[in-house]
Amino acid sequence: MKFTKDHEWVRLEGDVVTVGITSHAAEALGDVVFVEVPEAGRQVVAGDSFAVVESVKAASDVYAPVTGEVVEGNGELNGAPETVNADPQGAGWFAKIKVPDTAQLDGLMDQAAYDEYLKTL
């Protein structure tokens, strides 16, 4: 699993990455009440907003950590947004994105680097 400074996580399986928000982000948001995930077929560009998560505290954009094509949005979150709080780095994933070049992930942090980054916040 890799991480961004915007608190997204990425798990690579073949040429498809699963993307969600980290436990740290879910805790900071508080109770999630709405999630808007991208639809399959959408092209996303690394660094651009591709999803929205709303909590009792705030609405936040979720940024694409990679460039590619969305192959699946987690529609289960429409009826159960609280899944993001209950299992942010598992069942609370936002989208699966097919990446043309997995080398994009080289610039992301591993778990140890992300943990160190969190200490600076």
Buried (B, 14 or more C-beta within 10 A) or exposed (E): BBBBEBBBBBBBEEEBBBBBBBBBBBEBBEEBBEBBBBEEEBEBEBEEEBBBBBBEEEEBEBBBBBBBBBBBBBEBBEEBBBBBBEBBBEBBBBBBBBBEEBEBBEEBBEEEEBEEBEEEE
